[in-house]
Amino acid sequence: MAAQVMGAATVEEALLSRCSVRAFLPTPVPRGDVERLLALASRSASNSNGQPWHVHVLTGGAKRRLTEALWEALDGDGRVAACEYPYQPAADAWPEPFRGRRRSFGDGLYREALGIDVDDAAGRLRHHRRNYDFFGAPVGLVLTVSRHPLDSALVDAGLFLQALMLAARQDGLDTCPQAAFLDFYPVLRRHLQIPDDQIIVCGLALGFADRDHALSRSRTPREPVRAFTTFHDDGPPRPGPA
Ligand SMILES: Cc1cc2nc3c(=O)[nH]c(=O)nc-3n(C[C@H](O)[C@H](O)[C@H](O)COP(=O)(O)O)c2cc1C
C-alpha cells in the first residue's frame, strides 16, 4: 500500500469517499493486498451462506491480453446483441425517473468532465474504450456467480462488490464497477475460461486514483432520504424527513 495515500478510517468515511474512478495511476497494488480485500469482501452476507461468487484477478500480461482482445472485438463490432441474462433495458426503453437520471449522469460524465458532446458518438466511443483497459488501473477484476440460483446470487454478488469497494477505500484504493464487459461476454468466457455454470456479473477496476484527472473532479448526486423512504409507525405511512 502506498504510504502517502490516506485511506478511509471509518465505514462512514469509506461510504462517503467511494465513487467510481475512471482514471488510475499505474502504481501497482501488491497481490497480498488484493487477497486481503477479497478475504474481507467474502465476509459479506449471502443467501443461506451460499457464497456464490468467483473472482478473476487480472494483472500484467493477462490483463493486457484481455484488453487487446476486447478492443479488437469492439473495433470489429464484435459486441453481442444482448447480455446473457436480462441485465438492463435498451437505452431508449428506460422508464422515468431512471431515464432522466441516466441522461444527467451521461451529461456529467461526457459533457462536463470530458468536454464531449452527447451527440459526439466517436468521442463517446473513445472514452468507452477505456473501460476495457480498466481505465488504466493496475488490477482488473471480473466477478462471476453461479448460474443456479441466479437471482439470489446476483443480490449476493452486489453485497460482495460493495464490501470490496468499501474495503478498498480503507487502503486508499479506488474502484469502478463495470458492466461494460457484459457486451463482450464471449471474449471474457474464452479468455478467462469461465465455465458454463458461472454468469459474469461485472468487471471492477482497482487501483490508486489519478486525482488530477478531469474525470476525478465531479461527484454523482443522490436523491434525499425522503424520496426513497416510507416510514410506517402508529400513524399513516409517510415519507422520511425533508
Ligand atoms: C453494476 C454496475 C455496473 C457499472 N458499469 C459501469 C461501466 O461499465 N462503466 C462505467 O464507467 N461505470 C459503470 N458503473 C458506475 C456507475 O455509473 C456509477 O456507480 C454511478 O454513476 C454512481 O456514481 P458513483 O459510483 O461515482 O457514486 C457501474 C456501476 C454498477 C453498480
The ligand as a Gaussian input file, in Angstrom:
#p B3LYP/6-31G(d) Opt

LIG

0 1
 C      -23.250000      -2.899000     -11.633000
 C      -22.616000      -1.606000     -12.084000
 C      -22.111000      -1.506000     -13.367000
 C      -21.472000      -0.338000     -13.786000
 N      -20.909000      -0.287000     -15.036000
 C      -20.152000       0.767000     -15.374000
 C      -19.413000       0.748000     -16.594000
 O      -19.452000      -0.205000     -17.375000
 N      -18.613000       1.812000     -16.877000
 C      -18.534000       2.895000     -16.036000
 O      -17.787000       3.827000     -16.351000
 N      -19.235000       2.946000     -14.884000
 C      -20.026000       1.907000     -14.525000
 N      -20.686000       1.900000     -13.325000
 C      -20.575000       3.045000     -12.409000
 C      -21.874000       3.844000     -12.307000
 O      -22.013000       4.668000     -13.438000
 C      -21.806000       4.669000     -11.007000
 O      -21.802000       3.787000      -9.914000
 C      -22.979000       5.623000     -10.860000
 O      -22.992000       6.588000     -11.869000
 C      -22.916000       6.334000      -9.481000
 O      -21.685000       7.035000      -9.368000
 P      -20.623000       6.712000      -8.226000
 O      -20.272000       5.252000      -8.295000
 O      -19.441000       7.580000      -8.574000
 O      -21.221000       7.032000      -6.910000
 C      -21.372000       0.765000     -12.902000
 C      -21.907000       0.651000     -11.611000
 C      -22.508000      -0.519000     -11.200000
 C      -23.030000      -0.633000      -9.791000

